[in-house]
């Protein structure tokens, strides 16, 4: 192969880079299929991603992959969901929960079978998927693609092919921190710099408050494991480039007006050029360029959009969300009625009265932890905690101080934080990415699976 793969201590020789095994390739195909099929939310996409994960698991089982605690805890929670569903209308209502847990466990097991070089390649493929999602999100706003964008509160929000802005934001934030971590192992990589910038552009175009909060949590986690200096060195150029692109995209955001494709395209090109140029620039030039760039961006935002910023983004610059607050109140009322066993899987519908006096009904409470408490009770929440602990132990035991491990762990932090604000676990793509990140961060398989020189590098 022509290029070296970034690993724990830099690059490995080209002869050490192994091709991706079939089971990992099928997993990546499942991620791509779920991304294209609206996150896998609807039945065709859900079935397709589940079939691909099943094929990947069958291929991996031939090599006796390590299992760990995660499949067992997922199995326990799935069994409780089935038992809880039986008194109501049979076990069929528990099937989405069972399938989701099976997807998470199987993906983690399959990804954990890859050796260090293969994990580097798989991580690079995930970053490429994230860059494409970011680009499609930008295009959705610029060209007003109906199925890829959502109009809310007078604003056009990027949803990409996932068709849900907050899910796209969670995916982009998780993969952005993974790209930043990989960039610390390969500081001059222009593809990683460009991918990071594109994902931040896409994240900004979603106008997701939870996405930005989750990204901040992931960056903090990455700084804690990698060091803030290395992270900020690569984050700052990507952020500056994204701000330039988003500034040019801003006139296209109001749904009542017309989009400005030429301006948006020019801003994207300039933003990417700035991010790439500062990545390769000498330290002094980079610092001066960043300081000047952020100053110009701040002044430009005040001068050009001074009278429009509040109108454009005022509704997004607040933590207030009456509908979600009403759904949360309804959720706790249901919990009070069935605290230990819950109302049953799939039965968590939330009715409330809006401030305008209208009766509203929401399917999800936009907090996956509370959703589990409502549907499966305290018992289900405890079993969910066991799943999270098992996943955390797999990641902790696999810690090697490598950028790949740090990026995968930080990506999981992003998903865990964002799951408190949206129904991410109901989209297979989220579970696929989470399982892949757990597998990439877990302990590599023992024995002779990894190339000898890679094993020596990992031990040094």
MARSEMI-929283 format. One record per residue (C-alpha): residue in three letters; y, x, z. Coordinates in steps of 0.05 Angstrom, whole numbers, padded with zeros to 5 digits. Each point is the difference from the previous one (the first is absolute). Example, Ala and Ser with C-alpha at 12.3 -4.5 7.8 and 13.67 -1.06 7.14 Angstrom:
BEGIN
ALA  -00090  00246  00156
SER  00069  00027  -00013
This chain:
BEGIN
UNK  00000  00000  00000
UNK  00070  00024  -00016
UNK  00038  -00012  00064
UNK  -00013  00019  00072
UNK  -00006  -00053  00053
UNK  00047  00003  00062
UNK  -00041  00005  00063
UNK  00007  00023  00071
UNK  00031  00068  -00010
UNK  00030  -00004  -00069
UNK  -00037  00003  -00066
UNK  -00072  00014  -00016
UNK  -00023  00034  -00063
UNK  -00013  -00044  -00060
UNK  -00074  00015  00002
UNK  -00002  -00030  00071
UNK  00028  -00067  -00020
UNK  -00057  -00050  -00007
UNK  00001  -00060  -00045
UNK  00003  -00067  00034
UNK  -00069  -00029  00014
UNK  -00018  -00068  -00029
UNK  00006  -00037  00066
UNK  00072  00023  00010
UNK  00018  -00015  -00072
UNK  -00025  -00071  00009
UNK  00041  -00007  00064
UNK  00062  00022  -00037
UNK  -00017  -00050  -00055
UNK  -00004  -00054  00054
UNK  00070  00019  00025
UNK  00028  -00002  -00071
UNK  -00034  -00067  -00013
UNK  00027  -00030  00064
UNK  00070  00026  -00015
UNK  00000  -00033  -00068
UNK  -00034  -00064  00024
UNK  00058  -00021  00046
UNK  -00026  00043  00057
UNK  -00068  -00033  -00006
UNK  00026  -00061  00037
UNK  -00030  -00053  -00046
UNK  -00074  -00010  -00011
UNK  -00010  00038  -00066
UNK  00035  00062  00027
UNK  -00035  -00006  00067
UNK  -00068  -00004  -00032
UNK  00014  00057  -00048
UNK  00023  00047  00054
UNK  -00058  -00019  00045
UNK  -00051  00013  -00056
UNK  00031  00068  -00015
UNK  -00002  00019  00074
UNK  -00072  -00022  00004
UNK  -00018  00042  -00060
UNK  00036  00060  00031
UNK  -00038  -00010  00065
UNK  -00067  -00003  -00035
UNK  00016  00065  -00037
UNK  00022  00033  00065
UNK  -00061  -00022  00039
UNK  -00043  00041  -00045
UNK  00032  00061  00032
UNK  -00008  -00026  00071
UNK  00074  -00003  00019
UNK  00020  00005  00074
UNK  00013  -00069  00029
UNK  00037  00007  00067
UNK  00023  -00057  00045
UNK  00046  -00037  -00048
UNK  -00054  -00039  -00038
UNK  -00032  -00022  00066
UNK  00066  -00026  00029
UNK  00017  -00034  -00066
UNK  -00069  -00032  00001
UNK  00011  -00025  00071
UNK  00066  -00032  -00018
UNK  -00031  -00030  -00063
UNK  -00057  -00029  00041
UNK  00048  -00032  00049
UNK  00039  -00031  -00058
UNK  -00065  -00031  -00026
UNK  -00020  -00025  00068
UNK  00069  -00030  00012
UNK  -00001  -00035  -00068
UNK  -00068  -00033  00010
UNK  00022  -00057  00047
UNK  00056  -00022  -00047
UNK  -00023  -00002  -00073
UNK  -00054  00051  -00007
UNK  00006  00074  -00013
UNK  00037  -00006  -00067
UNK  00069  00004  00032
UNK  -00018  00067  00029
UNK  -00019  00031  -00067
UNK  00070  00028  -00015
UNK  00001  00035  00067
UNK  -00070  00027  -00009
UNK  00016  00025  -00069
UNK  00064  00033  00023
UNK  -00035  00037  00056
UNK  -00057  00021  -00046
UNK  00051  00027  -00050
UNK  00035  00041  00054
UNK  -00064  00029  00029
UNK  -00034  00015  -00067
UNK  00062  00033  -00029
UNK  00008  00045  00061
UNK  -00074  00020  -00003
UNK  00002  00015  -00075
UNK  00065  00039  00002
UNK  -00025  00040  00060
UNK  -00057  00028  -00042
UNK  00049  00039  -00045
UNK  00008  00074  00014
UNK  00069  00031  00012
UNK  00014  00016  -00074
UNK  -00022  -00070  -00022
UNK  00045  -00030  00053
UNK  00059  00037  -00028
UNK  -00014  -00028  -00069
UNK  -00009  -00071  00028
UNK  00065  00005  00038
UNK  00036  00022  -00063
UNK  -00029  -00060  -00037
UNK  00026  -00046  00055
UNK  00069  00031  -00006
UNK  -00001  -00012  -00075
UNK  -00018  -00074  00013
UNK  00058  -00004  00048
UNK  00049  00029  -00050
UNK  -00022  -00051  -00052
UNK  00010  -00057  00051
UNK  00069  00027  00015
UNK  00018  00003  -00073
UNK  -00025  -00071  -00014
UNK  00040  -00025  00060
UNK  00063  00031  -00029
UNK  -00015  -00029  -00069
UNK  -00012  -00069  00032
UNK  00071  -00002  00025
UNK  00033  00029  -00062
UNK  -00036  -00044  -00050
UNK  -00009  -00060  00046
UNK  -00075  -00003  -00011
UNK  -00019  -00067  00031
UNK  -00069  00018  00026
UNK  00022  00068  00026
UNK  00063  -00021  00037
UNK  00019  -00053  00051
UNK  00068  -00035  00006
UNK  00020  -00014  00071
UNK  00068  -00012  00032
UNK  00033  00013  -00067
UNK  -00032  00069  -00008
UNK  -00052  00026  -00048
UNK  -00052  00038  00040
UNK  -00052  00046  -00029
UNK  -00072  -00023  00009
UNK  -00033  00043  -00053
UNK  -00069  -00021  -00023
UNK  -00017  -00018  00072
UNK  00048  -00060  -00008
UNK  00020  00004  00074
UNK  00059  00045  00018
UNK  -00021  00016  00071
UNK  -00071  00019  -00021
UNK  00029  00045  -00054
UNK  00047  00031  00051
UNK  -00058  00015  00048
UNK  -00041  00033  -00055
UNK  00059  00041  -00024
UNK  00020  00023  00069
UNK  -00071  00021  00018
UNK  -00010  00039  -00064
UNK  00070  00030  00003
UNK  -00015  00035  00065
UNK  -00066  00023  -00029
UNK  00038  00030  -00059
UNK  00050  00034  00047
UNK  -00057  00031  00039
UNK  -00034  00026  -00063
UNK  00068  00028  -00022
UNK  00003  00044  00061
UNK  -00063  00034  -00024
UNK  00028  00009  -00070
UNK  00076  00006  00009
UNK  00017  00011  -00073
UNK  -00040  -00059  -00028
UNK  00043  -00041  -00046
UNK  -00052  -00056  -00008
UNK  -00001  -00011  00076
UNK  00076  00002  00004
UNK  00006  -00051  -00056
UNK  -00054  -00044  00029
UNK  00034  00000  00069
UNK  00066  -00019  -00032
UNK  -00030  -00056  -00041
UNK  -00036  -00029  00060
UNK  00065  00000  00041
UNK  00036  -00034  -00058
UNK  -00054  -00053  -00003
UNK  00002  -00009  00075
UNK  00075  -00008  -00001
UNK  -00005  -00051  -00057
UNK  -00046  -00044  00043
UNK  00057  -00009  00050
UNK  -00054  -00001  00054
UNK  00027  00012  00070
UNK  -00070  00009  00029
UNK  -00015  00050  -00056
UNK  00058  00044  00020
UNK  -00018  -00004  00073
UNK  -00073  00018  -00015
UNK  00023  00057  -00044
UNK  00042  00027  00057
UNK  -00060  -00004  00047
UNK  -00043  00037  -00051
UNK  00052  00055  -00009
UNK  00005  00009  00075
UNK  -00076  00006  00004
UNK  00000  00049  -00057
UNK  00054  00042  00033
UNK  -00040  00001  00065
UNK  -00061  00029  -00034
UNK  00030  00042  -00055
UNK  00068  00019  00027
UNK  00067  -00033  -00015
UNK  00028  00059  -00040
UNK  -00055  -00001  -00053
UNK  00002  -00076  -00005
UNK  00076  -00006  -00005
UNK  00002  00055  -00053
UNK  -00038  -00045  -00048
UNK  00023  -00067  00027
UNK  00075  00013  -00009
UNK  -00002  00012  -00076
UNK  -00044  -00060  -00011
UNK  00045  -00044  00042
UNK  00063  00024  -00036
UNK  -00032  -00012  -00068
UNK  -00023  -00069  00022
UNK  00070  -00018  00026
UNK  00030  00018  -00068
UNK  -00051  -00042  -00036
UNK  00008  -00059  00048
UNK  00076  00004  -00006
UNK  -00006  -00009  -00075
UNK  -00051  -00055  00011
UNK  00044  -00040  00049
UNK  00039  -00039  -00054
UNK  -00067  -00027  -00025
UNK  -00021  -00026  00068
UNK  00041  -00065  00005
UNK  -00043  -00054  -00033
UNK  00061  -00040  -00023
UNK  00028  00056  -00043
UNK  -00027  00039  -00059
UNK  -00038  00065  00008
UNK  00026  00067  -00024
UNK  -00060  00036  -00031
UNK  00040  00058  -00030
UNK  00035  00015  00066
UNK  -00065  -00007  00039
UNK  -00038  00046  -00048
UNK  00056  00052  00002
UNK  00000  -00002  00076
UNK  -00076  00008  00003
UNK  00002  00060  -00048
UNK  00057  00033  00038
UNK  -00033  -00014  00067
UNK  -00066  00030  -00022
UNK  00036  00060  -00030
UNK  00037  00012  00066
UNK  -00065  -00006  00041
UNK  -00037  00047  -00047
UNK  00057  00050  -00006
UNK  00011  00006  00075
UNK  -00075  00009  00011
UNK  00000  00063  -00042
UNK  00070  00024  00022
UNK  00011  00059  00047
UNK  00011  -00018  00073
UNK  00075  00010  00000
UNK  00010  -00039  -00064
UNK  -00046  -00055  00025
UNK  00040  -00008  00065
UNK  00067  -00001  -00036
UNK  -00027  -00048  -00052
UNK  -00028  -00047  00053
UNK  00064  00000  00040
UNK  00043  -00013  -00062
UNK  -00049  -00051  -00027
UNK  -00003  -00042  00063
UNK  00075  00003  00008
UNK  00011  -00023  -00072
UNK  -00052  -00055  00008
UNK  00034  -00026  00063
UNK  00070  00002  -00031
UNK  -00026  -00032  -00064
UNK  -00033  -00056  00038
UNK  00064  -00016  00037
UNK  00045  00005  -00060
UNK  -00042  -00032  -00054
UNK  -00037  -00053  00042
UNK  00051  -00006  00056
UNK  00011  -00074  -00009
UNK  -00071  -00017  -00020
UNK  -00044  00036  00050
UNK  00005  -00055  00053
UNK  -00013  -00054  -00052
UNK  -00058  00039  -00032
UNK  -00038  00021  00061
UNK  00030  -00036  00060
UNK  -00060  -00046  00005
UNK  -00047  00060  00002
UNK  00040  00040  00051
UNK  -00020  -00044  00058
UNK  -00061  -00009  00044
UNK  00009  -00075  00001
UNK  -00055  -00041  -00034
UNK  -00001  -00073  00024
UNK  -00063  -00018  -00038
UNK  -00040  00057  00029
UNK  00027  -00014  00069
UNK  -00023  -00072  -00007
UNK  -00068  00022  -00023
UNK  -00007  00047  00059
UNK  00017  -00057  00049
UNK  -00053  -00043  -00034
UNK  -00050  00057  00005
UNK  00008  00008  00074
UNK  -00007  -00075  00010
UNK  -00067  00004  -00036
UNK  -00021  00060  00041
UNK  00015  -00040  00064
UNK  -00048  -00053  -00025
UNK  -00058  00048  -00016
UNK  00015  00066  00035
UNK  -00069  00031  00001
UNK  -00034  -00024  -00064
UNK  00059  -00018  -00044
UNK  00008  -00057  -00048
UNK  -00051  00028  -00049
UNK  00004  00046  -00061
UNK  00044  -00028  -00055
UNK  00027  -00055  00045
UNK  00065  00034  00021
UNK  00052  -00045  -00034
UNK  00068  00000  00033
UNK  00046  -00062  00002
UNK  00070  00002  00029
UNK  00069  -00030  -00007
UNK  00052  00042  -00035
UNK  00072  00006  00025
UNK  00020  -00051  -00054
UNK  -00048  -00050  00031
UNK  -00053  00005  -00055
UNK  -00074  00004  00017
UNK  -00028  00064  -00030
UNK  -00072  00025  -00006
UNK  -00020  00072  -00010
UNK  -00070  00026  -00015
UNK  00011  00067  00034
UNK  00039  00020  00062
UNK  00019  00066  -00034
UNK  -00031  00040  00057
UNK  -00072  00018  -00011
UNK  -00013  00016  00073
UNK  00027  -00068  00022
UNK  -00038  -00033  -00058
UNK  -00065  00028  00027
UNK  00017  -00024  00070
UNK  00014  -00070  -00026
UNK  -00063  -00006  -00042
UNK  -00051  00041  00040
UNK  00031  00000  00069
UNK  00001  00054  00053
UNK  -00072  00018  -00017
UNK  00019  00012  -00072
UNK  00062  00040  00019
UNK  -00042  00045  00046
UNK  -00050  00011  -00057
UNK  00058  00015  -00047
UNK  00024  00052  00051
UNK  -00069  00031  -00003
UNK  00005  00005  -00076
UNK  00067  00034  00005
UNK  -00025  00048  00054
UNK  -00061  00017  -00042
UNK  00044  00015  -00060
UNK  00047  00040  00043
UNK  -00058  00041  00029
UNK  -00025  00015  -00071
UNK  00069  00025  -00019
UNK  00009  00039  00065
UNK  -00068  00034  -00005
UNK  00016  00020  -00072
UNK  00066  00033  00018
UNK  00005  00068  -00033
UNK  00075  00011  -00001
UNK  00000  -00007  -00076
UNK  00056  -00035  -00039
UNK  -00052  -00048  -00029
UNK  -00023  -00020  00070
UNK  00072  -00008  00024
UNK  00018  -00042  -00060
UNK  -00060  -00045  00006
UNK  00012  -00010  00075
UNK  00074  -00015  -00011
UNK  -00018  -00049  -00056
UNK  -00044  -00037  00049
UNK  00058  -00003  00050
UNK  00041  -00032  -00054
UNK  -00052  -00054  -00013
UNK  -00011  -00013  00075
UNK  00074  -00009  00012
UNK  00012  -00044  -00061
UNK  -00060  -00043  00018
UNK  00041  -00026  00059
UNK  00049  -00031  -00049
UNK  -00041  -00026  -00059
UNK  -00069  -00027  -00019
UNK  -00023  00066  -00031
UNK  -00073  -00006  00020
UNK  -00008  -00061  -00045
UNK  00010  00045  -00061
UNK  -00061  00043  -00017
UNK  00045  00055  -00028
UNK  00027  00014  00070
UNK  -00070  00005  00029
UNK  -00023  00045  -00057
UNK  00058  00048  00010
UNK  -00009  -00001  00076
UNK  -00074  00014  -00007
UNK  00014  00057  -00049
UNK  00051  00030  00048
UNK  -00050  -00003  00057
UNK  -00053  00033  -00043
UNK  00048  00054  -00024
UNK  00020  00016  00071
UNK  -00070  -00001  00030
UNK  -00045  00060  00011
UNK  -00028  00028  -00066
UNK  -00075  -00005  -00011
UNK  -00039  00057  00031
UNK  -00047  00044  -00038
UNK  00008  00027  -00070
UNK  00042  -00055  -00029
UNK  00065  00039  -00003
UNK  00008  00062  -00043
UNK  -00013  00063  00041
UNK  00070  00028  -00009
UNK  00031  -00065  00021
UNK  -00043  -00001  00063
UNK  00023  00071  00015
UNK  00073  -00021  -00008
UNK  -00010  -00059  00046
UNK  -00030  00045  00053
UNK  00054  00053  -00004
